């Protein structure tokens, strides 16, 4: 079994073959029955049974959900002239599901076209952007009879595909077909499978959890000189099913043009600057603050843009100066002024700060939980203003809880269970006169506290209160002692429930009821479903094409938790129990928060650390979010250890939020491992890498610093890659020879996965250090 991959690592495979190729199948079973020896075949009774079945796979189109990413991204503009476009598919077996001459030959090819190369169909059925022609399966199959257009002659549709099913195709002239189509023996070197650990990525319901198939184009994009807006390039994923005979160097197309089924398609623009490639977009995030290769971290925190004082003098002792200083301090700490209507009817403004702050807040020393929004409202007497941050958090929590009736029901049931359990035990102990401090301490030391709780739980809690024995017969006289004076029941109960051993035992006995509640609360504590304007209250805090960093305010989350747990509170008794059990609930919520992402992705996780680590993160608003959906994000501590991701999710098409457990020393963004660029360096070369084992003991995939010129030597007409693995002068064999010589090996051959490794350009990687240093790499 292959070793489990670490985050950031990737493994290449030649292919992933299905057990049975797609198509229509028939099983025939024959049985011959005779009643004597020496009978002829004609004298036996012949029994025959047939069963037809279909192995289904995409044939005339693929579901858009199969496409994980397109590189370059659809609709993007950038310096792509040295990159071979490629398509990443979520299903690893897809390129080999349909039958070709060899089972290791994929039935898919990715073709790149320039404007004007594809032939147009009827105007009302031709997409002017991609030149794809809309049709139906029946209409496409009927094109076999066309005198001018060739379609696969032996193509048989599966039995579950109807003539009315929609499909798309492209039409190109015979000469262009011969120019841009890869040869049959080149196809395996243009498709491979990748496996990676998805722990540093968005959880997007990836099939096979980290397995992808990749189809690469064999043609470089075209950039016309003088095109300031870039030159449009068109990419089509086409089916080559039943076209094997036409994919040899000496084959001839029998008609003047050919129609190919288009399964996926997109366009991009190629120009000679990199303003919209990954590195260009990421560096542009700090364009306003950047100075050479450094930036001022103060400008990248989540807060309103800072302006210098307009009076030009230092703050003095006047009230106005003190007020100005207070305003600047509040803004620097992430507050925004918002309209506020007081209960007395006055209109003024109040300070508000969401859960994401540019400073690390000190934990609030609150003796009691907030039981109302008013209790969380802070009044600044010196300036006559309110701070509504925690009050708003409380109200947001309450609103989220009220919007889900199921949660309120679960919370009410849990509280009733806790009440009954504690009441049962307390009444048992009261009846036996064992409620003073010494008695409780003795029970805890003897280990009988948990036994008493378990005995109480086993009884009918709605019925008569049982009185199970709590000690050995030797202690019977003491057990029958009755308290001389009746203590205050509330004080005794509070004393009883404040004991750590009682809390732990009750938490263990009610864990099953608490788990779904804790998981629901954990979602909200990670800011799921919290309206974005409560997280970022002013759009100027997160402008277009920007990144902002923050700490997560535990006081804000705690106030929101109080608000959510207030919905099932109907009496002073409920609030009393909540004060005593909030620590237990909070611990369960923090544990659920820690494991929430791993539950969503199915990734194995280590146990949570002791205590409650602080949280921090970033907000990214950029075209890079939509263009690179598999972008990898990794946070490292001061010892270069990887911090665990609490949440990594797109809030919209161009906004990404990341939350981490801990405070990073550095934050790294890189192009997706499954969407590495294939291509050439600025000199038209590839930098070869090690494959297999070698006597030099160089790690697999290490760059050899051996450059092979591709642009001048291995491009056919039309900038098409000349692979031809069967020829000594083809790129595959030439690359193998150069690696063999560098590694001083006697023989070496490149498999498709090995060749893919040679064509990989190192992914762009951008590093931020807003928490520690002033550099971007």
PAZA-991122 format. One record per residue (C-alpha): residue number from 1; residue in three letters; y, x, z. Coordinates in steps of 0.1 Angstrom, whole numbers, plus 5000, padded with zeros to 4 digits. Layout:
NUM	ALA	Y	X	Z
...
This chain:
1	UNK	5000	5000	5000
2	UNK	5035	5013	4991
3	UNK	5057	5024	5019
4	UNK	5083	4999	5029
5	UNK	5117	5007	5015
6	UNK	5147	5016	5036
7	UNK	5181	5001	5030
8	UNK	5198	5018	5000
9	UNK	5165	5030	4985
10	UNK	5150	5018	4952
11	UNK	5116	5021	4935
12	UNK	5109	5019	4898
13	UNK	5078	5005	4881
14	UNK	5068	5005	4844
15	UNK	5060	4968	4843
16	UNK	5045	4939	4862
17	UNK	5018	4923	4842
18	UNK	5007	4886	4847
19	UNK	4971	4878	4853
20	UNK	4971	4856	4822
21	UNK	4997	4855	4794
22	UNK	5015	4822	4788
23	UNK	5002	4798	4763
24	UNK	4978	4769	4756
25	UNK	4942	4775	4767
26	UNK	4909	4757	4765
27	UNK	4878	4762	4786
28	UNK	4845	4752	4769
29	UNK	4813	4749	4790
30	UNK	4779	4744	4772
31	UNK	4746	4737	4788
32	UNK	4712	4734	4772
33	UNK	4684	4712	4788
34	UNK	4647	4712	4778
35	UNK	4615	4699	4793
36	UNK	4590	4724	4780
37	UNK	4583	4760	4770
38	UNK	4586	4770	4734
39	UNK	4610	4743	4723
40	UNK	4634	4751	4695
41	UNK	4672	4750	4700
42	UNK	4673	4718	4681
43	UNK	4648	4702	4705
44	UNK	4670	4710	4736
45	UNK	4696	4685	4749
46	UNK	4730	4700	4744
47	UNK	4758	4692	4769
48	UNK	4794	4703	4763
49	UNK	4825	4699	4783
50	UNK	4861	4710	4775
51	UNK	4892	4714	4797
52	UNK	4926	4722	4783
53	UNK	4953	4738	4804
54	UNK	4987	4755	4800
55	UNK	5000	4787	4815
56	UNK	5036	4779	4815
57	UNK	5064	4804	4811
58	UNK	5099	4804	4795
59	UNK	5096	4803	4757
60	UNK	5126	4787	4740
61	UNK	5150	4793	4769
62	UNK	5152	4805	4804
63	UNK	5168	4788	4834
64	UNK	5202	4803	4843
65	UNK	5189	4808	4878
66	UNK	5166	4835	4864
67	UNK	5196	4857	4857
68	UNK	5206	4878	4887
69	UNK	5234	4898	4871
70	UNK	5248	4909	4837
71	UNK	5261	4944	4833
72	UNK	5289	4947	4822
73	UNK	5298	4914	4839
74	UNK	5305	4885	4816
75	UNK	5341	4881	4807
76	UNK	5351	4915	4821
77	UNK	5372	4942	4804
78	UNK	5367	4979	4811
79	UNK	5356	5013	4799
80	UNK	5321	5005	4788
81	UNK	5318	5025	4756
82	UNK	5294	5050	4773
83	UNK	5272	5024	4790
84	UNK	5242	5005	4777
85	UNK	5245	4968	4787
86	UNK	5215	4954	4807
87	UNK	5204	4922	4823
88	UNK	5187	4919	4857
89	UNK	5162	4890	4861
90	UNK	5151	4876	4894
91	UNK	5114	4872	4882
92	UNK	5097	4906	4879
93	UNK	5069	4893	4856
94	UNK	5091	4874	4832
95	UNK	5094	4901	4804
96	UNK	5056	4903	4801
97	UNK	5046	4866	4804
98	UNK	5043	4860	4767
99	UNK	5017	4877	4745
100	UNK	5026	4906	4722
101	UNK	5003	4931	4704
102	UNK	5000	4952	4736
103	UNK	5001	4936	4770
104	UNK	5025	4963	4782
105	UNK	5050	4954	4754
106	UNK	5077	4930	4766
107	UNK	5086	4900	4745
108	UNK	5123	4903	4753
109	UNK	5150	4925	4739
110	UNK	5187	4928	4747
111	UNK	5209	4931	4716
112	UNK	5246	4941	4714
113	UNK	5267	4928	4685
114	UNK	5302	4934	4673
115	UNK	5326	4907	4662
116	UNK	5318	4895	4627
117	UNK	5282	4907	4626
118	UNK	5265	4874	4635
119	UNK	5263	4846	4609
120	UNK	5278	4813	4618
121	UNK	5259	4780	4617
122	UNK	5274	4745	4615
123	UNK	5309	4745	4630
124	UNK	5301	4717	4655
125	UNK	5270	4736	4668
126	UNK	5282	4772	4669
127	UNK	5298	4787	4700
128	UNK	5328	4807	4687
129	UNK	5326	4831	4717
130	UNK	5289	4842	4714
131	UNK	5281	4828	4679
132	UNK	5250	4811	4695
133	UNK	5239	4781	4674
134	UNK	5228	4750	4694
135	UNK	5196	4734	4682
136	UNK	5164	4717	4694
137	UNK	5129	4731	4694
138	UNK	5119	4708	4666
139	UNK	5148	4718	4644
140	UNK	5142	4755	4650
141	UNK	5105	4752	4641
142	UNK	5114	4734	4609
143	UNK	5134	4764	4598
144	UNK	5100	4780	4588
145	UNK	5104	4762	4555
146	UNK	5139	4777	4548
147	UNK	5140	4799	4517
148	UNK	5167	4822	4531
149	UNK	5162	4822	4569
150	UNK	5131	4838	4585
151	UNK	5117	4825	4618
152	UNK	5084	4836	4634
153	UNK	5057	4820	4613
154	UNK	5029	4819	4638
155	UNK	5050	4807	4668
156	UNK	5032	4779	4686
157	UNK	5051	4759	4712
158	UNK	5034	4751	4744
159	UNK	5020	4716	4748
160	UNK	5045	4707	4775
161	UNK	5075	4716	4753
162	UNK	5089	4687	4734
163	UNK	5106	4687	4700
164	UNK	5138	4674	4716
165	UNK	5141	4703	4741
166	UNK	5174	4721	4736
167	UNK	5175	4757	4725
168	UNK	5199	4783	4711
169	UNK	5195	4808	4683
170	UNK	5215	4835	4665
171	UNK	5213	4843	4628
172	UNK	5218	4878	4614
173	UNK	5213	4895	4580
174	UNK	5182	4914	4573
175	UNK	5200	4948	4571
176	UNK	5216	4943	4605
177	UNK	5182	4932	4619
178	UNK	5166	4965	4608
179	UNK	5196	4984	4623
180	UNK	5199	4970	4658
181	UNK	5163	4959	4667
182	UNK	5143	4984	4687
183	UNK	5110	4995	4673
184	UNK	5078	4980	4688
185	UNK	5068	5012	4706
186	UNK	5104	5016	4720
187	UNK	5104	4982	4738
188	UNK	5084	4993	4769
189	UNK	5110	5020	4775
190	UNK	5138	4994	4775
191	UNK	5123	4972	4802
192	UNK	5111	4980	4837
193	UNK	5107	4966	4872
194	UNK	5127	4976	4904
195	UNK	5120	4970	4940
196	UNK	5147	4975	4967
197	UNK	5155	4966	5003
198	UNK	5181	4937	5001
199	UNK	5193	4942	5037
200	UNK	5227	4953	5025
201	UNK	5233	4924	5001
202	UNK	5242	4888	5000
203	UNK	5214	4864	5008
204	UNK	5211	4845	4976
205	UNK	5176	4831	4975
206	UNK	5163	4861	4956
207	UNK	5128	4855	4942
208	UNK	5102	4880	4954
209	UNK	5127	4893	4979
210	UNK	5140	4925	4963
211	UNK	5119	4926	4931
212	UNK	5137	4925	4898
213	UNK	5130	4931	4861
214	UNK	5156	4948	4841
215	UNK	5160	4946	4803
216	UNK	5183	4973	4787
217	UNK	5201	4972	4754
218	UNK	5195	5000	4729
219	UNK	5230	5000	4715
220	UNK	5263	5013	4729
221	UNK	5293	4989	4729
222	UNK	5321	4993	4704
223	UNK	5358	4999	4713
224	UNK	5382	4998	4684
225	UNK	5412	5021	4684
226	UNK	5445	5005	4692
227	UNK	5430	4973	4707
228	UNK	5451	4970	4739
229	UNK	5432	4940	4751
230	UNK	5398	4955	4743
231	UNK	5372	4948	4717
232	UNK	5349	4919	4722
233	UNK	5312	4927	4723
234	UNK	5285	4900	4723
235	UNK	5252	4904	4741
236	UNK	5221	4882	4735
237	UNK	5187	4883	4752
238	UNK	5163	4873	4724
239	UNK	5127	4864	4721
240	UNK	5105	4887	4700
241	UNK	5073	4866	4703
242	UNK	5052	4868	4671
243	UNK	5076	4893	4655
244	UNK	5055	4924	4661
245	UNK	5049	4931	4624
246	UNK	5087	4934	4618
247	UNK	5094	4960	4645
248	UNK	5080	4990	4627
249	UNK	5103	5016	4611
250	UNK	5089	5009	4576
251	UNK	5087	4971	4578
252	UNK	5107	4948	4556
253	UNK	5121	4914	4563
254	UNK	5108	4889	4537
255	UNK	5140	4869	4536
256	UNK	5178	4876	4535
257	UNK	5184	4867	4571
258	UNK	5165	4860	4604
259	UNK	5170	4835	4632
260	UNK	5162	4847	4668
261	UNK	5159	4825	4698
262	UNK	5187	4834	4723
263	UNK	5176	4830	4759
264	UNK	5208	4842	4776
265	UNK	5241	4854	4763
266	UNK	5275	4867	4774
267	UNK	5306	4887	4761
268	UNK	5328	4914	4775
269	UNK	5356	4935	4762
270	UNK	5355	4973	4758
271	UNK	5386	4994	4760
272	UNK	5394	5031	4768
273	UNK	5405	5026	4804
274	UNK	5387	5017	4835
275	UNK	5410	4992	4852
276	UNK	5383	4966	4855
277	UNK	5352	4986	4861
278	UNK	5337	4988	4896
279	UNK	5355	5020	4907
280	UNK	5388	5008	4891
281	UNK	5387	4975	4909
282	UNK	5378	4990	4942
283	UNK	5406	5016	4941
284	UNK	5430	4989	4930
285	UNK	5424	4972	4964
286	UNK	5446	4998	4980
287	UNK	5469	5005	4950
288	UNK	5499	4994	4969
289	UNK	5492	5016	4999
290	UNK	5475	5046	4982
291	UNK	5491	5080	4981
292	UNK	5469	5104	4961
293	UNK	5435	5099	4978
294	UNK	5448	5088	5012
295	UNK	5460	5055	5025
296	UNK	5476	5042	5056
297	UNK	5450	5021	5076
298	UNK	5478	5001	5092
299	UNK	5484	4984	5059
300	UNK	5448	4973	5055
301	UNK	5444	4952	5087
302	UNK	5442	4914	5086
303	UNK	5478	4904	5094
304	UNK	5510	4894	5078
305	UNK	5528	4922	5059
306	UNK	5548	4943	5082
307	UNK	5585	4948	5077
308	UNK	5608	4972	5095
309	UNK	5635	4958	5118
310	UNK	5665	4947	5098
311	UNK	5691	4957	5124
312	UNK	5686	4994	5120
313	UNK	5688	5001	5157
314	UNK	5663	5006	5185
315	UNK	5655	4977	5207
316	UNK	5678	4974	5236
317	UNK	5679	4954	5268
318	UNK	5694	4923	5253
319	UNK	5675	4890	5251
320	UNK	5677	4891	5213
321	UNK	5663	4926	5212
322	UNK	5635	4916	5235
323	UNK	5627	4885	5214
324	UNK	5627	4906	5182
325	UNK	5603	4931	5198
326	UNK	5580	4903	5209
327	UNK	5580	4888	5174
328	UNK	5571	4922	5159
329	UNK	5544	4928	5184
330	UNK	5529	4894	5178
331	UNK	5529	4899	5140
332	UNK	5514	4933	5144
333	UNK	5486	4919	5165
334	UNK	5477	4894	5139
335	UNK	5496	4862	5150
336	UNK	5514	4839	5127
337	UNK	5540	4813	5136
338	UNK	5530	4777	5128
339	UNK	5547	4744	5133
340	UNK	5540	4728	5167
341	UNK	5547	4693	5180
342	UNK	5548	4692	5218
343	UNK	5536	4663	5239
344	UNK	5572	4656	5250
345	UNK	5581	4650	5213
346	UNK	5598	4683	5205
347	UNK	5592	4701	5172
348	UNK	5590	4739	5175
349	UNK	5566	4766	5166
350	UNK	5536	4781	5183
351	UNK	5518	4814	5179
352	UNK	5483	4812	5163
353	UNK	5457	4839	5157
354	UNK	5423	4832	5143
355	UNK	5390	4848	5152
356	UNK	5396	4879	5131
357	UNK	5422	4903	5145
358	UNK	5437	4936	5136
359	UNK	5434	4948	5173
360	UNK	5404	4947	5196
361	UNK	5411	4921	5222
362	UNK	5402	4926	5258
363	UNK	5377	4900	5271
364	UNK	5395	4871	5288
365	UNK	5389	4871	5325
366	UNK	5383	4833	5328
367	UNK	5368	4821	5360
368	UNK	5359	4787	5345
369	UNK	5350	4776	5310
370	UNK	5375	4756	5291
371	UNK	5367	4719	5296
372	UNK	5396	4707	5273
373	UNK	5419	4720	5246
374	UNK	5449	4717	5270
375	UNK	5431	4741	5294
376	UNK	5430	4767	5267
377	UNK	5466	4764	5257
378	UNK	5487	4794	5268
379	UNK	5524	4791	5277
380	UNK	5547	4822	5275
381	UNK	5573	4814	5301
382	UNK	5595	4844	5292
383	UNK	5600	4831	5256
384	UNK	5593	4794	5260
385	UNK	5566	4794	5234
386	UNK	5529	4783	5233
387	UNK	5500	4804	5221
388	UNK	5476	4778	5206
389	UNK	5449	4802	5194
390	UNK	5422	4794	5220
391	UNK	5432	4757	5222
392	UNK	5427	4755	5184
393	UNK	5394	4773	5187
394	UNK	5383	4748	5213
395	UNK	5393	4719	5192
396	UNK	5376	4733	5161
397	UNK	5344	4737	5180
398	UNK	5346	4701	5192
399	UNK	5353	4688	5157
400	UNK	5323	4707	5143
401	UNK	5300	4693	5170
402	UNK	5312	4658	5166
403	UNK	5306	4660	5128
404	UNK	5269	4665	5134
405	UNK	5252	4636	5154
406	UNK	5219	4655	5154
407	UNK	5234	4684	5174
408	UNK	5249	4660	5200
409	UNK	5215	4644	5205
410	UNK	5198	4677	5209
411	UNK	5224	4689	5234
412	UNK	5221	4657	5254
413	UNK	5183	4659	5256
414	UNK	5185	4695	5267
415	UNK	5210	4687	5295
416	UNK	5188	4658	5307
417	UNK	5158	4681	5308
418	UNK	5177	4707	5329
419	UNK	5190	4680	5352
420	UNK	5156	4666	5359
421	UNK	5140	4699	5363
422	UNK	5166	4712	5388
423	UNK	5169	4679	5406
424	UNK	5131	4677	5411
425	UNK	5128	4712	5426
426	UNK	5159	4708	5447
427	UNK	5147	4675	5462
428	UNK	5114	4691	5470
429	UNK	5130	4719	5488
430	UNK	5155	4696	5506
431	UNK	5126	4675	5518
432	UNK	5110	4706	5532
433	UNK	5142	4719	5547
434	UNK	5142	4751	5526
435	UNK	5177	4751	5511
436	UNK	5196	4776	5532
437	UNK	5202	4812	5520
438	UNK	5174	4827	5540
439	UNK	5148	4802	5529
440	UNK	5158	4807	5492
441	UNK	5156	4845	5495
442	UNK	5122	4843	5511
443	UNK	5109	4820	5484
444	UNK	5122	4844	5457
445	UNK	5107	4874	5473
446	UNK	5073	4858	5477
447	UNK	5072	4848	5440
448	UNK	5069	4811	5449
449	UNK	5101	4800	5432
450	UNK	5086	4800	5397
451	UNK	5054	4783	5409
452	UNK	5075	4756	5425
453	UNK	5094	4750	5392
454	UNK	5062	4750	5372
455	UNK	5046	4725	5396
456	UNK	5077	4703	5393
457	UNK	5076	4705	5355
458	UNK	5040	4694	5354
459	UNK	5047	4662	5372
460	UNK	5063	4630	5358
461	UNK	5099	4639	5362
462	UNK	5110	4603	5358
463	UNK	5086	4590	5385
464	UNK	5083	4596	5422
465	UNK	5094	4631	5433
466	UNK	5062	4651	5442
467	UNK	5060	4675	5470
468	UNK	5037	4704	5459
469	UNK	5029	4731	5485
470	UNK	5051	4761	5483
471	UNK	5033	4785	5506
472	UNK	5000	4794	5523
473	UNK	4985	4774	5552
474	UNK	4997	4801	5576
475	UNK	5033	4792	5568
476	UNK	5026	4754	5573
477	UNK	5047	4750	5605
478	UNK	5077	4766	5589
479	UNK	5072	4745	5557
480	UNK	5075	4713	5578
481	UNK	5107	4723	5595
482	UNK	5136	4700	5587
483	UNK	5171	4713	5585
484	UNK	5190	4706	5618
485	UNK	5222	4698	5600
486	UNK	5227	4681	5566
487	UNK	5245	4706	5544
488	UNK	5270	4697	5517
489	UNK	5247	4688	5487
490	UNK	5270	4701	5460
491	UNK	5275	4734	5478
492	UNK	5238	4738	5484
493	UNK	5230	4729	5448
494	UNK	5256	4754	5435
495	UNK	5242	4781	5458
496	UNK	5207	4772	5446
497	UNK	5215	4773	5409
498	UNK	5236	4804	5411
499	UNK	5206	4825	5419
500	UNK	5195	4847	5390
501	UNK	5158	4841	5396
502	UNK	5164	4803	5394
503	UNK	5185	4806	5362
504	UNK	5159	4828	5346
505	UNK	5131	4805	5354
506	UNK	5149	4774	5343
507	UNK	5159	4792	5311
508	UNK	5123	4801	5304
509	UNK	5110	4766	5310
510	UNK	5137	4750	5288
511	UNK	5136	4777	5260
512	UNK	5119	4755	5235
513	UNK	5145	4728	5239
514	UNK	5173	4754	5238
515	UNK	5163	4773	5207
516	UNK	5174	4747	5180
517	UNK	5207	4743	5199
518	UNK	5213	4780	5201
519	UNK	5206	4784	5164
520	UNK	5230	4756	5155
521	UNK	5257	4772	5177
522	UNK	5249	4807	5163
523	UNK	5258	4795	5128
524	UNK	5292	4783	5139
525	UNK	5298	4814	5160
526	UNK	5293	4834	5128
527	UNK	5321	4812	5114
528	UNK	5299	4791	5091
529	UNK	5317	4758	5082
530	UNK	5348	4769	5101
531	UNK	5377	4760	5076
532	UNK	5391	4791	5060
533	UNK	5427	4783	5069
534	UNK	5416	4786	5106
535	UNK	5402	4820	5098
536	UNK	5431	4832	5076
537	UNK	5460	4810	5085
538	UNK	5484	4825	5060
539	UNK	5475	4834	5024
540	UNK	5498	4865	5026
541	UNK	5473	4881	5050
542	UNK	5448	4883	5022
543	UNK	5466	4887	4988
544	UNK	5448	4889	4955
545	UNK	5429	4921	4948
546	UNK	5429	4932	4984
547	UNK	5406	4942	5013
548	UNK	5414	4936	5049
549	UNK	5396	4948	5080
550	UNK	5394	4932	5114
551	UNK	5377	4929	5148
552	UNK	5361	4897	5159
553	UNK	5378	4881	5189
554	UNK	5351	4872	5215
555	UNK	5376	4851	5234
556	UNK	5382	4829	5203
557	UNK	5345	4825	5198
558	UNK	5340	4817	5235
559	UNK	5367	4790	5234
560	UNK	5350	4775	5203
561	UNK	5317	4775	5221
562	UNK	5332	4756	5250
563	UNK	5346	4730	5226
564	UNK	5312	4726	5209
565	UNK	5294	4722	5242
566	UNK	5319	4696	5255
567	UNK	5306	4668	5233
568	UNK	5277	4658	5256
569	UNK	5297	4661	5288
570	UNK	5303	4627	5303
571	UNK	5308	4634	5340
572	UNK	5318	4659	5366
573	UNK	5281	4665	5372
574	UNK	5278	4675	5335
575	UNK	5307	4699	5337
576	UNK	5293	4713	5370
577	UNK	5259	4721	5354
578	UNK	5277	4736	5323
579	UNK	5296	4760	5345
580	UNK	5263	4772	5360
581	UNK	5243	4774	5328
582	UNK	5269	4786	5303
583	UNK	5257	4822	5308
584	UNK	5221	4812	5299
585	UNK	5233	4792	5268
586	UNK	5256	4821	5257
587	UNK	5228	4846	5260
588	UNK	5205	4824	5238
589	UNK	5233	4819	5213
590	UNK	5240	4857	5210
591	UNK	5203	4863	5204
592	UNK	5202	4836	5177
593	UNK	5232	4852	5161
594	UNK	5216	4885	5160
595	UNK	5185	4872	5142
596	UNK	5201	4846	5120
597	UNK	5205	4868	5089
598	UNK	5169	4881	5092
599	UNK	5156	4846	5094
600	UNK	5175	4836	5063
601	UNK	5163	4866	5043
602	UNK	5128	4871	5059
603	UNK	5136	4907	5066
604	UNK	5119	4922	5096
605	UNK	5144	4930	5124
606	UNK	5143	4951	5155
607	UNK	5150	4935	5189
608	UNK	5187	4930	5198
609	UNK	5203	4958	5219
610	UNK	5210	4952	5256
611	UNK	5244	4936	5263
612	UNK	5267	4920	5237
613	UNK	5279	4946	5211
614	UNK	5314	4940	5197
615	UNK	5317	4926	5161
616	UNK	5339	4938	5133
617	UNK	5341	4933	5096
618	UNK	5361	4929	5064
619	UNK	5374	4903	5040
620	UNK	5374	4912	5003
621	UNK	5393	4892	4977
622	UNK	5388	4906	4943
623	UNK	5372	4901	4909
624	UNK	5346	4927	4920
625	UNK	5330	4899	4941
626	UNK	5322	4878	4911
627	UNK	5315	4906	4887
628	UNK	5290	4925	4909
629	UNK	5271	4898	4929
630	UNK	5245	4924	4941
631	UNK	5271	4948	4954
632	UNK	5257	4968	4983
633	UNK	5277	4970	5016
634	UNK	5267	4994	5044
635	UNK	5285	5002	5077
636	UNK	5278	5034	5095
637	UNK	5285	5044	5131
638	UNK	5298	5078	5143
639	UNK	5263	5092	5143
640	UNK	5257	5080	5107
641	UNK	5234	5053	5119
642	UNK	5233	5020	5099
643	UNK	5250	4991	5117
644	UNK	5232	4957	5114
645	UNK	5249	4931	5092
646	UNK	5255	4898	5111
647	UNK	5268	4880	5080
648	UNK	5275	4889	5044
649	UNK	5285	4860	5022
650	UNK	5307	4848	4994
651	UNK	5332	4822	5007
652	UNK	5344	4815	4971
653	UNK	5339	4831	4937
654	UNK	5362	4860	4946
655	UNK	5362	4862	4984
656	UNK	5335	4880	5004
657	UNK	5332	4882	5042
658	UNK	5312	4908	5060
659	UNK	5305	4909	5098
660	UNK	5288	4938	5116
661	UNK	5273	4944	5150
662	UNK	5294	4972	5163
663	UNK	5325	4992	5152
664	UNK	5319	5012	5120
665	UNK	5330	5048	5115
666	UNK	5329	5042	5078
667	UNK	5322	5014	5054
668	UNK	5306	5020	5020
669	UNK	5306	4997	4990
670	UNK	5285	5006	4960
671	UNK	5273	4992	4928
672	UNK	5240	4973	4931
673	UNK	5208	4994	4930
674	UNK	5192	4967	4908
675	UNK	5222	4969	4884
676	UNK	5227	5006	4880
677	UNK	5246	5016	4849
678	UNK	5226	5031	4821
679	UNK	5246	5054	4799
680	UNK	5261	5087	4791
681	UNK	5287	5109	4808
682	UNK	5321	5116	4792
683	UNK	5305	5143	4771
684	UNK	5278	5120	4757
685	UNK	5250	5135	4778
686	UNK	5225	5124	4803
687	UNK	5217	5144	4835
688	UNK	5180	5147	4837
689	UNK	5161	5141	4870
690	UNK	5128	5151	4885
691	UNK	5097	5129	4881
692	UNK	5064	5132	4898
693	UNK	5055	5162	4919
694	UNK	5066	5197	4912
695	UNK	5060	5233	4924
696	UNK	5097	5236	4931
697	UNK	5094	5209	4958
698	UNK	5124	5190	4945
699	UNK	5125	5154	4958
700	UNK	5117	5127	4932
701	UNK	5148	5116	4913
702	UNK	5168	5147	4921
703	UNK	5193	5157	4894
704	UNK	5182	5189	4877
705	UNK	5216	5198	4864
706	UNK	5200	5199	4829
707	UNK	5221	5179	4804
708	UNK	5207	5165	4772
709	UNK	5231	5156	4745
710	UNK	5225	5121	4733
711	UNK	5256	5109	4714
712	UNK	5253	5135	4687
713	UNK	5214	5138	4685
714	UNK	5197	5105	4694
715	UNK	5219	5077	4681
716	UNK	5208	5060	4648
717	UNK	5232	5041	4626
718	UNK	5254	5016	4645
719	UNK	5252	5036	4678
720	UNK	5216	5025	4684
721	UNK	5195	5046	4707
722	UNK	5167	5065	4690
723	UNK	5138	5066	4715
724	UNK	5107	5068	4693
725	UNK	5082	5080	4720
726	UNK	5056	5088	4692
727	UNK	5078	5115	4677
728	UNK	5085	5149	4690
729	UNK	5122	5147	4680
730	UNK	5127	5113	4697
731	UNK	5147	5110	4729
732	UNK	5117	5102	4751
733	UNK	5098	5134	4741
734	UNK	5128	5156	4741
735	UNK	5137	5145	4776
736	UNK	5101	5151	4787
737	UNK	5102	5186	4772
738	UNK	5135	5195	4789
739	UNK	5123	5183	4823
740	UNK	5090	5201	4819
741	UNK	5108	5233	4812
742	UNK	5131	5229	4841
743	UNK	5103	5222	4865
744	UNK	5081	5250	4850
745	UNK	5052	5226	4843
746	UNK	5026	5229	4816
747	UNK	5026	5192	4806
748	UNK	5046	5162	4814
749	UNK	5050	5127	4798
750	UNK	5076	5101	4806
751	UNK	5065	5066	4815
752	UNK	5090	5037	4811
753	UNK	5100	5038	4847
754	UNK	5105	5076	4845
755	UNK	5126	5072	4814
756	UNK	5147	5045	4831
757	UNK	5155	5070	4858
758	UNK	5168	5095	4833
759	UNK	5192	5070	4818
760	UNK	5206	5059	4851
761	UNK	5242	5068	4858
762	UNK	5248	5074	4895
763	UNK	5263	5042	4909
764	UNK	5300	5042	4918
765	UNK	5304	5044	4955
766	UNK	5337	5037	4974
767	UNK	5341	5046	5011
768	UNK	5367	5033	5036
769	UNK	5374	5046	5071
770	UNK	5400	5022	5084
771	UNK	5386	5024	5120
772	UNK	5388	5062	5122
773	UNK	5404	5082	5093
774	UNK	5429	5080	5065
775	UNK	5407	5087	5035
776	UNK	5391	5069	5006
777	UNK	5363	5084	4986
